[in-house]
Amino acid sequence: MSFVLPEIDRKETQQAVENELEKYRLFKYLEFEEREASITASAEERFHGPTNQTSDQTGSIAIYNADQRKMRQAFINRVERAVARLPKLERFLIEERYMSIESEYITDYNVYCHKFQPPISAVTYDKIRWKAFYRVALNLNVAVFKQGV
């Protein structure tokens, strides 16, 4: 019995993983801005018929604030667990290059020449990065598969 994994579209999968890691950084390092209820009455007239719906602005805002905070924390935990499952070199690469607060300003060159001790070549770096992206994409369920040929 043999099992064949479907072929993954490398560029699309890399872009999907990078998007997830960017979303991770936004959720992790930017403060969540809570919504607040408007208490100022509007001076303009509004002509409309009954909609038979009641609205609870304060309740809706409280639910949104709680749900968003919980959703963000769950996403952060999910990405951190996926990265924690990686082998040591792959985890180090992803954390240094994509998960740190300065990752917008760190280049691949900086990582493979200065962060890795001893430094590694660009080719080795690309191999390690692709293996890490492959595993993270499958763990986060964002892998893009090539269409049947």
C-alpha positions as a Python dict, from the first residue, in 0.01 Angstrom:
ca = {
    (1, 'M'): (0, 0, 0),
    (2, 'S'): (149, 332, -100),
    (3, 'F'): (39, 681, -15),
    (4, 'V'): (112, 970, -251),
    (5, 'L'): (87, 1327, -126),
    (6, 'P'): (-61, 1573, -373),
    (7, 'E'): (185, 1820, -523),
    (8, 'I'): (186, 2163, -362),
    (9, 'D'): (206, 2488, -557),
    (10, 'R'): (523, 2633, -410),
    (11, 'K'): (470, 3005, -481),
    (12, 'E'): (105, 3010, -378),
    (13, 'T'): (175, 2812, -61),
    (14, 'Q'): (465, 3038, 35),
    (15, 'Q'): (247, 3344, -16),
    (16, 'A'): (-33, 3190, 193),
    (17, 'V'): (207, 3108, 480),
    (18, 'E'): (363, 3455, 467),
    (19, 'N'): (14, 3608, 480),
    (20, 'E'): (-72, 3399, 787),
    (21, 'L'): (253, 3500, 958),
    (22, 'E'): (188, 3867, 877),
    (23, 'K'): (-159, 3834, 1027),
    (24, 'Y'): (6, 3672, 1331),
    (25, 'R'): (238, 3971, 1373),
    (26, 'L'): (-50, 4215, 1343),
    (27, 'F'): (-255, 4032, 1603),
    (28, 'K'): (42, 3978, 1835),
    (29, 'Y'): (206, 4320, 1831),
    (30, 'L'): (-77, 4565, 1763),
    (31, 'E'): (-318, 4643, 2040),
    (32, 'F'): (-682, 4553, 1981),
    (33, 'E'): (-893, 4868, 1963),
    (34, 'E'): (-1222, 4803, 2140),
    (35, 'R'): (-1542, 4945, 2001),
    (36, 'E'): (-1742, 5179, 2219),
    (37, 'A'): (-2111, 5258, 2225),
    (38, 'S'): (-2225, 5589, 2082),
    (39, 'I'): (-2411, 5791, 2342),
    (40, 'T'): (-2468, 6103, 2137),
    (41, 'A'): (-2811, 6143, 1984),
    (42, 'S'): (-2836, 6227, 1617),
    (43, 'A'): (-2999, 6558, 1525),
    (44, 'E'): (-3119, 6450, 1181),
    (45, 'E'): (-3461, 6304, 1123),
    (46, 'R'): (-3488, 5948, 1004),
    (47, 'F'): (-3800, 5841, 828),
    (48, 'H'): (-3845, 5469, 814),
    (49, 'G'): (-4104, 5211, 892),
    (50, 'P'): (-4091, 4950, 1162),
    (51, 'T'): (-3843, 4671, 1096),
    (52, 'N'): (-3968, 4454, 1382),
    (53, 'Q'): (-3610, 4419, 1501),
    (54, 'T'): (-3477, 4531, 1830),
    (55, 'S'): (-3121, 4645, 1860),
    (56, 'D'): (-2895, 4635, 2159),
    (57, 'Q'): (-2597, 4844, 2059),
    (58, 'T'): (-2413, 4793, 2387),
    (59, 'G'): (-2468, 4418, 2384),
    (60, 'S'): (-2355, 4386, 2021),
    (61, 'I'): (-2040, 4585, 2094),
    (62, 'A'): (-1962, 4380, 2405),
    (63, 'I'): (-2002, 4056, 2210),
    (64, 'Y'): (-1781, 4186, 1929),
    (65, 'N'): (-1507, 4297, 2170),
    (66, 'A'): (-1508, 3964, 2354),
    (67, 'D'): (-1523, 3754, 2036),
    (68, 'Q'): (-1250, 3947, 1856),
    (69, 'R'): (-1014, 3928, 2152),
    (70, 'K'): (-1076, 3553, 2185),
    (71, 'M'): (-1043, 3494, 1808),
    (72, 'R'): (-712, 3682, 1796),
    (73, 'Q'): (-569, 3490, 2091),
    (74, 'A'): (-680, 3158, 1944),
    (75, 'F'): (-513, 3245, 1611),
    (76, 'I'): (-189, 3346, 1785),
    (77, 'N'): (-186, 3021, 1985),
    (78, 'R'): (-257, 2814, 1673),
    (79, 'V'): (34, 2968, 1478),
    (80, 'E'): (272, 2938, 1776),
    (81, 'R'): (181, 2569, 1820),
    (82, 'A'): (235, 2502, 1449),
    (83, 'V'): (579, 2664, 1462),
    (84, 'A'): (670, 2492, 1791),
    (85, 'R'): (623, 2152, 1620),
    (86, 'L'): (897, 2228, 1366),
    (87, 'P'): (1252, 2093, 1390),
    (88, 'K'): (1502, 2321, 1560),
    (89, 'L'): (1655, 2489, 1251),
    (90, 'E'): (1320, 2544, 1081),
    (91, 'R'): (1165, 2684, 1400),
    (92, 'F'): (1463, 2919, 1448),
    (93, 'L'): (1434, 3044, 1089),
    (94, 'I'): (1060, 3110, 1109),
    (95, 'E'): (1082, 3280, 1449),
    (96, 'E'): (1376, 3503, 1353),
    (97, 'R'): (1260, 3594, 1004),
    (98, 'Y'): (880, 3602, 1025),
    (99, 'M'): (758, 3611, 1385),
    (100, 'S'): (969, 3878, 1554),
    (101, 'I'): (850, 4234, 1597),
    (102, 'E'): (1129, 4357, 1365),
    (103, 'S'): (1059, 4102, 1091),
    (104, 'E'): (937, 4371, 850),
    (105, 'Y'): (1292, 4508, 843),
    (106, 'I'): (1495, 4188, 857),
    (107, 'T'): (1606, 4039, 526),
    (108, 'D'): (1674, 3678, 441),
    (109, 'Y'): (2040, 3769, 394),
    (110, 'N'): (2056, 3906, 748),
    (111, 'V'): (1912, 3584, 886),
    (112, 'Y'): (2132, 3333, 706),
    (113, 'C'): (2453, 3537, 745),
    (114, 'H'): (2414, 3689, 1090),
    (115, 'K'): (2147, 3504, 1290),
    (116, 'F'): (2254, 3148, 1214),
    (117, 'Q'): (2567, 3044, 1400),
    (118, 'P'): (2763, 2931, 1205),
    (119, 'P'): (2629, 3114, 897),
    (120, 'I'): (2467, 2901, 628),
    (121, 'S'): (2450, 2943, 250),
    (122, 'A'): (2157, 3094, 64),
    (123, 'V'): (2079, 2757, -98),
    (124, 'T'): (2068, 2580, 240),
    (125, 'Y'): (1856, 2863, 379),
    (126, 'D'): (1605, 2823, 91),
    (127, 'K'): (1583, 2448, 151),
    (128, 'I'): (1523, 2492, 525),
    (129, 'R'): (1269, 2769, 462),
    (130, 'W'): (1073, 2563, 207),
    (131, 'K'): (1057, 2263, 443),
    (132, 'A'): (937, 2494, 722),
    (133, 'F'): (676, 2657, 498),
    (134, 'Y'): (557, 2315, 381),
    (135, 'R'): (505, 2192, 737),
    (136, 'V'): (349, 2516, 861),
    (137, 'A'): (115, 2529, 560),
    (138, 'L'): (-8, 2178, 631),
    (139, 'N'): (-44, 2249, 1004),
    (140, 'L'): (-237, 2572, 943),
    (141, 'N'): (-434, 2415, 656),
    (142, 'V'): (-333, 2687, 406),
    (143, 'A'): (-142, 2469, 158),
    (144, 'V'): (-234, 2534, -205),
    (145, 'F'): (-236, 2214, -411),
    (146, 'K'): (-168, 2203, -784),
    (147, 'Q'): (-469, 2114, -993),
    (148, 'G'): (-470, 1763, -1144),
    (149, 'V'): (-259, 1737, -1456),
}
